[in-house]
């Protein structure tokens, strides 16, 4: 599974979690074999009215099909379609909360129509993918952030995944920007992610990676207490826990997220 959520967080197929704030169109995950390519998934983010990053659109090609997703909109081969939409081995479902695409050859895509996207791939694609999700070779860091003698930081790596479009006017992200130290938020993030609602998750996921992502979220929000800053990484932790076979209990309340 590869996912992206919240404040520009990415988790690769091999389990690396990194931040990349680019706002161009990027290759999220594609079949990168030299011969026949079964699929590609591109995404573009933009800042919404609250100044938080959201996925503006997702562009999927599956064999000869092109699927373009926006919130509450599904376009297949240039035509707006109603969901559920079924066509030769592909099913698209959509409700108020999620858009889901299932492809028979081994891809499931789930988007919350805002910040969070998850792509699950059949293991037959291992070692064959490229993009922000990495190469799916089972080894963290290698060939994404260390490739031969070259080593990349996450922003350099992200910029390399930009899709070149003739009319696109968008700048690469600044590769020299330092990640702030956010240790002041560590205790709060740890407390939230180790609450009893997540008891069944602790042994299934790398808790520290989500604590770090939550700390980055709090930092980036500069003290403003809107739900995006706190809830997006906790939501992702809950989704990933469920996906790993865990059962998070009810953690949302009328006053929290």
C-alpha positions in Angstrom: 0.0 0.0 0.0 1.2 3.5 -0.8 -0.6 6.6 0.6 -0.5 10.3 0.8 -2.4 12.5 3.3 -2.6 15.7 5.3 0.2 18.1 5.2 2.0 16.6 2.2 2.9 13.3 3.8 3.7 10.2 1.7 4.2 6.6 2.7 5.9 4.5 0.0 5.1 0.9 -0.9 8.3 0.0 1.0 7.3 1.9 4.2 9.3 5.1 4.0 7.3 8.2 5.3 8.4 11.6 3.9 7.1 15.0 3.3 7.0 16.7 -0.1 5.0 20.0 -0.7 5.0 20.1 -4.5 2.0 21.6 -6.3 2.7 20.4 -9.9 1.3 17.2 -11.4 3.3 14.2 -10.3 3.6 10.6 -11.0 2.2 9.0 -7.9 2.6 5.4 -8.9 3.0 3.8 -12.3 4.0 0.6 -13.9 7.4 1.4 -15.2 8.4 -1.6 -17.1 10.0 -0.9 -20.5 7.5 -2.8 -22.5 3.7 -2.8 -21.8 2.6 -0.5 -19.0 -0.6 -1.6 -17.3 -1.4 1.6 -15.3 -0.3 5.1 -14.1 -1.7 7.3 -11.4 -0.9 11.0 -11.4 -2.0 13.6 -8.8 -2.0 17.3 -8.4 -2.3 19.2 -5.1 -3.3 22.8 -4.4 -3.9 24.9 -1.3 -7.6 25.2 -0.4 -9.3 28.2 1.1 -7.9 27.4 4.6 -4.4 27.2 3.1 -4.2 23.5 3.6 -3.0 21.2 0.8 -5.6 19.1 -0.9 -5.6 16.8 -3.9 -7.2 18.7 -6.7 -7.4 15.9 -9.2 -6.2 12.3 -9.9 -5.5 11.1 -13.4 -5.5 7.3 -13.9 -4.7 5.5 -17.1 -5.5 1.8 -17.1 -4.5 0.1 -20.4 -6.5 2.1 -22.9 -8.8 3.9 -20.4 -8.3 7.4 -18.9 -10.1 8.2 -15.7 -10.1 11.7 -14.3 -11.3 12.2 -10.7 -12.2 15.4 -8.9 -14.3 15.6 -5.8 -17.9 14.5 -6.7 -16.9 14.1 -10.4 -15.8 11.0 -12.4 -14.8 11.4 -16.1 -13.9 8.3 -18.2 -12.3 8.9 -21.6 -13.6 12.5 -21.6 -17.2 11.7 -20.6 -18.7 12.4 -17.2 -20.1 9.1 -15.9 -22.5 8.1 -13.1 -21.2 5.7 -10.4 -21.1 2.9 -9.8 -19.4 2.6 -13.2 -18.3 -0.7 -14.6 -16.3 -1.4 -17.7 -14.1 -4.3 -18.8 -12.4 -5.2 -15.5 -12.7 -1.8 -13.8 -15.3 -0.6 -11.2 -15.6 2.9 -9.9 -17.7 3.6 -6.8 -18.3 7.0 -5.2 -20.3 8.3 -2.2 -20.1 11.4 -0.2 -16.9 10.4 1.5 -14.8 8.2 -0.8 -14.2 7.5 -4.4 -12.9 4.0 -5.0 -11.5 2.5 -8.2 -11.0 -1.3 -8.5 -9.1 -2.8 -11.5 -9.1 -6.5 -12.0 -5.4 -6.7 -12.8 -4.6 -5.8 -9.2 -5.1 -2.2 -8.3 -7.4 -0.6 -5.7 -7.4 3.2 -5.3 -9.3 4.9 -2.4 -9.5 8.7 -2.2 -11.4 10.7 0.5 -12.0 13.5 -2.1 -9.8 15.8 -0.1 -6.3 15.2 1.2 -5.9 11.4 1.5 -5.2 8.8 -1.2 -4.3 5.2 -0.8 -3.3 2.8 -3.6 -3.0 -0.9 -3.1 -1.1 -3.0 -5.7 -0.8 -6.7 -6.4 2.6 -8.1 -5.6 3.2 -8.9 -9.3 4.2 -5.3 -9.6 6.9 -5.5 -7.1 10.2 -4.0 -8.5 8.2 -2.6 -11.4 6.8 0.7 -10.1 8.1 4.3 -10.1 6.8 7.6 -8.8 6.2 9.2 -5.4 5.3 5.7 -4.1 8.8 4.4 -4.9 9.9 1.2 -6.6 8.2 -1.5 -4.5 11.3 -3.5 -4.1 10.7 -4.3 -0.4 13.7 -2.3 0.7 13.1 1.1 2.4 15.4 4.0 1.3 17.2 2.1 -1.4 16.6 3.3 -5.0 14.3 6.0 -3.8 16.5 8.1 -1.6 19.8 6.3 -2.3 20.4 5.3 -5.9 23.8 4.0 -6.7 26.2 6.7 -5.5 23.6 9.4 -5.5 21.5 10.3 -2.4 18.4 12.5 -2.5 16.5 14.4 0.1 12.7 14.0 -0.1 12.2 17.2 -2.0 14.7 16.4 -4.6 13.1 13.0 -5.0 9.6 14.5 -5.2 10.7 17.0 -7.9 12.1 14.2 -10.0 8.5 12.8 -10.2 7.1 15.9 -11.9 5.1 15.2 -15.1 6.2 17.5 -17.8 3.3 19.2 -19.4 3.8 21.7 -22.2 1.6 24.6 -20.7 2.2 23.9 -17.0 3.5 26.9 -15.1 4.6 25.5 -11.8 7.9 25.8 -10.0 9.8 22.9 -8.4 9.8 22.9 -4.6 12.8 24.4 -2.9 15.3 21.6 -2.2 17.2 23.6 0.4 14.3 24.2 2.8 15.1 22.6 6.2 12.5 20.5 8.1 11.7 22.4 11.3 12.3 20.7 14.7 8.8 20.1 16.1 9.7 18.4 19.4 7.4 20.6 21.4 4.5 18.7 20.0 5.8 15.2 20.6 4.0 14.5 23.9 0.6 15.6 22.5 1.0 13.5 19.3 2.2 10.5 21.2 -0.7 10.7 23.7 -3.3 10.9 20.8 -1.8 8.0 18.9 -1.4 5.7 21.9 -4.9 6.3 23.2 -6.8 3.1 24.1 -8.8 3.4 20.8 -5.7 2.4 19.0 -4.6 -0.5 21.3 -5.1 -3.0 18.4 -2.8 -0.9 16.1 0.3 -0.6 18.1 1.9 -3.9 17.0 0.8 -3.5 13.4 2.3 -0.2 12.4 5.4 1.8 13.0 4.0 4.3 15.6 7.1 6.5 15.6 6.6 7.4 11.9 3.1 8.7 12.6 4.1 10.6 15.7 6.7 12.4 13.5 4.1 13.2 10.9 1.7 14.5 13.5 4.5 16.7 15.0 5.1 18.1 11.5 1.4 18.9 11.1 1.2 20.7 14.4 4.4 22.7 13.5 3.1 23.7 10.1 -0.1 25.0 11.6 1.7 27.5 13.9 -0.7 27.0 16.8 -3.9 27.3 14.9 -6.2 24.6 16.2 -8.2 23.6 13.1 -9.0 20.0 12.6 -6.7 19.5 9.6 -3.6 20.0 11.8 -4.6 17.4 14.3 -6.9 15.0 12.6 -5.4 14.1 9.2 -2.5 12.0 10.5 -4.7 10.4 13.2 -7.2 9.5 10.4 -4.4 8.0 8.3 -3.1 6.0 11.3 -6.7 4.6 11.8 -7.0 3.8 8.1 -3.7 2.1 7.9 -4.4 0.1 11.1 -7.7 -1.1 9.6 -5.9 -2.0 6.4 -3.3 -4.0 8.4 -6.2 -6.1 10.0 -6.5 -4.0 13.2 -9.7 -2.7 14.7 -9.4 0.8 15.9 -12.3 1.6 18.2 -14.3 4.8 18.0 -11.8 7.7 18.4 -13.8 10.6 17.0 -16.1 12.5 19.3 -18.4 15.5 18.8 -15.6 17.7 20.1 -12.6 16.0 18.5 -12.1 15.5 14.7 
